[in-house]
Amino acid sequence: MQGEMASPRTSGARRIWRWAAVVASVVIAAVVFSAPGPNPNLRSAIAVHDFAHVVAFGVVTVLFALVLDVRSRATFRGRVGATCLAAGAALALGAIVEVAQAATGLHGDPWDAVRDGGGAFSVALILVAIGPGISRRLRVTLAGAAIVVLAAFMYPLFVALHDEARARTQFPVLASFETRNELSRFNFSEGVRSRIVSITDDKGRTISAVQLHFPTGKYPGFELRYFPRDWQGMRALELMFMNPESTPTEIAVRIDDVAYRFYWYDRYNRSFPLSPGLNRIEIPLADVTTAPRDRRFDLARVHSLLVFAVDLKQPRSIIIGPITLLH
């Protein structure tokens, strides 16, 4: 009699938990859909935002596994099938969110759907690994695979945090090119190839630099995008270029602040000739401050530094040494 009375209560509790899991999944999807995009000037914020997709849809997979009552399946095959269904449903929900964001003009990103799938897949592996009825060897294999997947998606966050800490330590050097990870601070235009090299500067020192191969085009070059943005108290920006070719070339340097209004007269922009060999360019920040036509450049909130060629008719190679602010 007691067993018969307990069964409806247990069934009712399960229904409540299943509905709660469905509601929680919808809430997570709604939060992901409506959450503002990360600060585009802070690489770690972008990386945290990206990894949050992995976490969010890993949690959704757990919730869908609860809805499908995965642990109560009698056979291993049944548990695996239900777990895969839970992960697939989580991925589908993530894809729906990205499509909805794109359709409404928000931050829809196909790579976010990949991250959603990464979270769902890794959690599915864990759910199967902790279930009953499998060998220790298989359990360890599945857990190891889940860790590898999570580590792959966590790696960009680690790189961003590590290089941001390194950039703060290096300041007022904005880029020393001592490690290839520093290149993640830059956005290179299409077709630009880069590699770390060593050069001898005009003081006879061996220093690290980056060699860039510019293709033909309107504005081949790069943008230094992630760096400490408060340049107040600094006197000048120093750029070191090595022109390895036998003919002179010309390079343009552009500096934007956060208040830049996308007009050519609202930024610092100047071209510099590069003779064959080593060239040091020193840009007084006083000139940068007065560059906008009708306002003062905000040195406390520098947004980006761009270096590029203009209307390049033939491919060129150029080597760039440390980018440094001078006191």
C-alpha positions as CSV (number, residue, x, y, z in Angstrom):
1,M,0.0,0.0,0.0
2,Q,2.8,2.4,0.9
3,G,4.7,1.5,-2.3
4,E,1.6,2.3,-4.4
5,M,1.2,5.6,-2.6
6,A,4.8,6.5,-3.0
7,S,4.9,5.9,-6.7
8,P,2.5,8.8,-7.7
9,R,4.5,11.2,-5.4
10,T,7.8,10.2,-7.0
11,S,6.3,10.5,-10.4
12,G,4.9,13.9,-9.5
13,A,8.3,15.1,-8.2
14,R,10.0,14.0,-11.4
15,R,7.5,15.9,-13.5
16,I,8.1,19.0,-11.4
17,W,11.9,18.6,-11.8
18,R,11.5,18.1,-15.5
19,W,9.4,21.2,-16.0
20,A,11.9,23.2,-13.8
21,A,14.7,22.0,-16.1
22,V,12.8,23.0,-19.2
23,V,12.1,26.5,-17.7
24,A,15.8,26.8,-16.6
25,S,17.0,25.9,-20.1
26,V,14.6,28.5,-21.7
27,V,15.9,31.1,-19.2
28,I,19.5,30.4,-20.0
29,A,18.7,30.7,-23.8
30,A,16.9,34.0,-23.1
31,V,19.9,35.3,-21.2
32,V,22.3,34.3,-23.9
33,F,20.1,35.9,-26.5
34,S,19.7,39.2,-24.8
35,A,23.1,39.6,-23.1
36,P,25.0,42.6,-24.5
37,G,28.2,41.9,-26.5
38,P,31.5,42.1,-24.7
39,N,33.7,45.1,-24.6
40,P,35.4,45.0,-28.0
41,N,38.5,46.7,-26.7
42,L,39.1,44.1,-24.0
43,R,40.3,40.8,-25.3
44,S,39.8,38.9,-22.1
45,A,36.1,40.1,-22.0
46,I,35.6,38.7,-25.5
47,A,37.3,35.4,-24.5
48,V,35.2,35.2,-21.3
49,H,32.0,35.8,-23.4
50,D,33.0,33.1,-25.8
51,F,33.8,30.5,-23.1
52,A,30.5,31.4,-21.3
53,H,28.7,29.8,-24.3
54,V,30.5,26.5,-23.6
55,V,29.5,26.7,-19.9
56,A,25.9,27.8,-20.6
57,F,25.1,25.0,-23.1
58,G,27.0,22.4,-21.0
59,V,24.5,23.3,-18.2
60,V,21.6,23.1,-20.7
61,T,22.8,19.6,-21.6
62,V,22.6,18.6,-18.0
63,L,19.1,20.0,-17.7
64,F,17.9,18.2,-20.9
65,A,19.5,15.0,-19.5
66,L,17.3,15.6,-16.4
67,V,14.2,16.1,-18.6
68,L,15.0,12.8,-20.4
69,D,15.7,11.1,-17.1
70,V,19.0,9.7,-18.5
71,R,20.1,8.0,-15.3
72,S,17.0,5.9,-15.1
73,R,17.6,4.2,-18.5
74,A,18.0,0.5,-17.9
75,T,20.8,-0.2,-20.4
76,F,24.1,1.5,-21.3
77,R,23.0,1.9,-24.9
78,G,19.8,3.6,-23.7
79,R,21.7,6.0,-21.5
80,V,24.1,6.9,-24.3
81,G,21.2,7.4,-26.7
82,A,19.4,9.7,-24.3
83,T,22.5,11.6,-23.5
84,C,23.2,12.2,-27.2
85,L,19.6,13.4,-27.6
86,A,20.1,15.8,-24.7
87,A,23.3,17.2,-26.2
88,G,21.7,17.5,-29.6
89,A,18.8,19.4,-28.2
90,A,21.2,21.7,-26.4
91,L,23.1,22.3,-29.6
92,A,19.8,22.9,-31.5
93,L,18.7,25.4,-28.9
94,G,22.1,27.2,-29.2
95,A,21.8,27.3,-33.0
96,I,18.3,28.8,-32.7
97,V,19.6,31.5,-30.4
98,E,22.3,32.5,-32.8
99,V,19.9,32.5,-35.8
100,A,17.5,34.6,-33.8
101,Q,20.3,37.1,-32.8
102,A,21.3,37.4,-36.4
103,A,17.7,37.9,-37.6
104,T,17.1,40.7,-35.0
105,G,20.4,42.5,-35.7
106,L,22.1,41.4,-32.5
107,H,25.5,39.6,-32.2
108,G,24.7,36.3,-33.9
109,D,27.9,34.4,-34.5
110,P,28.2,30.9,-36.1
111,W,31.3,30.3,-33.9
112,D,29.1,30.7,-30.8
113,A,27.1,27.8,-32.0
114,V,30.3,25.8,-32.3
115,R,31.1,26.7,-28.7
116,D,27.6,25.7,-27.7
117,G,28.2,22.3,-29.3
118,G,31.6,22.0,-27.5
119,G,29.9,22.6,-24.2
120,A,27.2,20.1,-25.0
121,F,29.6,17.4,-26.3
122,S,32.0,17.7,-23.4
123,V,29.2,17.4,-20.8
124,A,27.7,14.5,-22.7
125,L,31.0,12.7,-22.4
126,I,31.1,13.4,-18.6
127,L,27.5,12.2,-18.2
128,V,28.3,8.9,-19.9
129,A,31.5,8.6,-17.9
130,I,29.9,8.9,-14.5
131,G,27.1,6.5,-15.3
132,P,26.9,2.9,-14.1
133,G,27.8,-0.2,-16.1
134,I,31.0,0.9,-17.8
135,S,34.6,-0.2,-17.3
136,R,37.2,1.9,-15.6
137,R,39.2,2.2,-18.8
138,L,36.3,3.5,-20.7
139,R,35.3,5.9,-17.9
140,V,38.9,7.4,-17.9
141,T,38.9,7.6,-21.7
142,L,35.6,9.5,-21.8
143,A,36.6,11.8,-18.9
144,G,39.9,12.5,-20.6
145,A,38.2,13.3,-23.9
146,A,35.9,15.7,-22.1
147,I,38.8,17.5,-20.5
148,V,40.6,17.8,-23.9
149,V,37.5,19.4,-25.5
150,L,37.0,21.8,-22.6
151,A,40.7,22.7,-22.6
152,A,40.6,23.5,-26.4
153,F,37.8,25.9,-25.8
154,M,39.4,27.4,-22.7
155,Y,42.8,28.0,-24.4
156,P,41.8,31.3,-26.0
157,L,40.8,32.6,-22.6
158,F,44.1,31.5,-21.1
159,V,46.0,33.2,-23.9
160,A,44.0,36.4,-23.6
161,L,44.5,36.7,-19.8
162,H,48.2,35.8,-20.0
163,D,49.0,38.2,-22.8
164,E,47.0,41.0,-21.2
165,A,49.0,40.6,-18.0
166,R,52.2,40.5,-20.1
167,A,51.2,43.7,-21.9
168,R,50.6,45.5,-18.6
169,T,54.1,44.4,-17.5
170,Q,55.7,45.5,-20.7
171,F,54.1,48.9,-20.9
172,P,55.2,51.5,-22.2
173,V,56.4,48.9,-24.8
174,L,53.2,48.1,-26.7
175,A,54.7,45.1,-28.6
176,S,58.2,43.6,-28.4
177,F,57.5,40.6,-30.7
178,E,59.5,38.3,-28.3
179,T,56.8,35.7,-28.5
180,R,54.4,34.8,-31.3
181,N,51.5,35.1,-28.8
182,E,52.0,38.9,-29.0
183,L,50.7,38.7,-32.6
184,S,47.2,38.0,-31.1
185,R,47.2,41.7,-30.2
186,F,47.0,42.5,-33.9
187,N,44.4,42.2,-36.7
188,F,46.1,41.7,-40.0
189,S,44.4,42.6,-43.3
190,E,43.6,39.8,-45.7
191,G,46.7,38.2,-47.3
192,V,49.2,39.7,-44.9
193,R,51.7,37.0,-43.7
194,S,53.7,37.4,-40.6
195,R,56.7,35.6,-38.9
196,I,58.9,36.5,-35.9
197,V,62.5,37.3,-36.9
198,S,65.6,38.8,-35.3
199,I,67.3,41.9,-36.5
200,T,70.2,44.2,-35.5
201,D,69.1,47.7,-34.6
202,D,71.0,50.9,-35.2
203,K,72.7,50.5,-31.8
204,G,74.1,47.1,-32.7
205,R,71.6,45.1,-30.5
206,T,69.9,41.9,-31.6
207,I,66.1,42.4,-31.1
208,S,63.0,40.6,-32.0
209,A,60.8,41.9,-34.8
210,V,58.0,40.7,-37.0
211,Q,58.4,40.4,-40.8
212,L,55.2,41.1,-42.8
213,H,54.6,40.3,-46.4
214,F,52.1,42.8,-47.8
215,P,50.1,41.7,-50.9
216,T,48.9,44.2,-53.5
217,G,45.8,46.1,-52.5
218,K,44.2,49.3,-51.3
219,Y,45.3,49.3,-47.7
220,P,47.4,46.2,-46.8
221,G,48.6,46.4,-43.2
222,F,47.7,45.7,-39.6
223,E,45.8,47.1,-36.6
224,L,47.2,46.9,-33.1
225,R,43.9,46.3,-31.3
226,Y,44.7,45.2,-27.8
227,F,47.1,47.1,-25.6
228,P,47.1,49.5,-22.5
229,R,45.0,52.4,-23.7
230,D,46.0,55.2,-21.4
231,W,48.9,57.1,-23.0
232,Q,48.7,60.2,-20.8
233,G,52.1,61.3,-19.5
234,M,53.9,59.8,-22.5
235,R,55.9,62.1,-24.9
236,A,56.0,60.2,-28.1
237,L,55.3,56.9,-30.0
238,E,58.3,55.3,-31.5
239,L,58.1,52.8,-34.4
240,M,61.1,50.9,-35.8
241,F,60.9,49.7,-39.4
242,M,63.4,47.7,-41.4
243,N,62.9,48.0,-45.2
244,P,64.7,44.9,-46.5
245,E,64.2,45.8,-50.1
246,S,66.5,48.0,-52.3
247,T,63.9,50.6,-53.1
248,P,62.1,53.1,-50.8
249,T,58.5,52.6,-49.9
250,E,55.9,54.6,-47.9
251,I,53.9,53.6,-44.9
252,A,50.9,55.3,-43.3
253,V,50.4,55.4,-39.5
254,R,46.9,56.1,-38.1
255,I,45.9,56.4,-34.5
256,D,42.2,56.5,-33.3
257,D,40.7,57.2,-29.9
258,V,37.4,55.9,-28.5
259,A,35.7,59.2,-29.6
260,Y,36.7,58.8,-33.2
261,R,33.7,59.6,-35.5
262,F,34.9,57.8,-38.7
263,Y,35.9,61.0,-40.5
264,W,39.4,61.3,-41.9
265,Y,39.9,64.7,-40.1
266,D,38.9,63.2,-36.7
267,R,42.1,61.1,-36.2
268,Y,45.8,61.1,-36.4
269,N,46.9,60.1,-39.9
270,R,50.3,60.6,-41.6
271,S,52.5,58.9,-44.2
272,F,56.2,58.3,-43.7
273,P,58.9,57.4,-46.3
274,L,61.0,54.3,-45.5
275,S,64.5,54.2,-47.0
276,P,66.2,50.8,-47.5
277,G,67.5,49.6,-44.2
278,L,66.6,50.7,-40.7
279,N,64.1,53.6,-40.1
280,R,63.1,55.0,-36.7
281,I,59.9,57.0,-36.6
282,E,59.1,59.1,-33.6
283,I,55.6,60.6,-33.5
284,P,55.1,63.3,-30.8
285,L,51.9,62.7,-28.9
286,A,51.4,66.5,-28.9
287,D,50.8,66.1,-32.6
288,V,48.4,63.3,-32.0
289,T,46.5,65.3,-29.4
290,T,45.9,68.2,-31.9
291,A,45.2,66.0,-34.9
292,P,41.4,66.0,-34.9
293,R,40.0,69.2,-36.5
294,D,37.5,70.3,-33.9
295,R,38.4,68.5,-30.6
296,R,41.4,67.2,-28.7
297,F,42.4,63.6,-29.1
298,D,41.8,61.6,-25.9
299,L,45.1,60.1,-24.9
300,A,43.4,58.4,-21.9
301,R,41.3,56.3,-24.3
302,V,43.4,55.3,-27.3
303,H,41.4,52.8,-29.4
304,S,43.8,51.5,-32.1
305,L,47.0,51.9,-34.0
306,L,47.1,51.1,-37.7
307,V,50.1,50.7,-40.0
308,F,49.4,50.2,-43.7
309,A,50.5,50.8,-47.3
310,V,48.3,52.7,-49.7
311,D,47.4,51.5,-53.2
312,L,50.2,48.9,-53.2
313,K,50.9,47.9,-56.8
314,Q,53.5,45.2,-56.0
315,P,53.9,42.9,-53.0
316,R,56.3,44.3,-50.4
317,S,58.1,42.9,-47.4
318,I,58.6,45.0,-44.3
319,I,60.0,44.3,-40.8
320,I,58.7,46.0,-37.7
321,G,60.6,46.2,-34.5
322,P,59.4,47.0,-31.0
323,I,56.5,49.5,-30.8
324,T,57.2,51.7,-27.8
325,L,55.9,54.8,-26.0
326,L,58.5,57.3,-24.8
327,H,58.5,59.3,-21.7
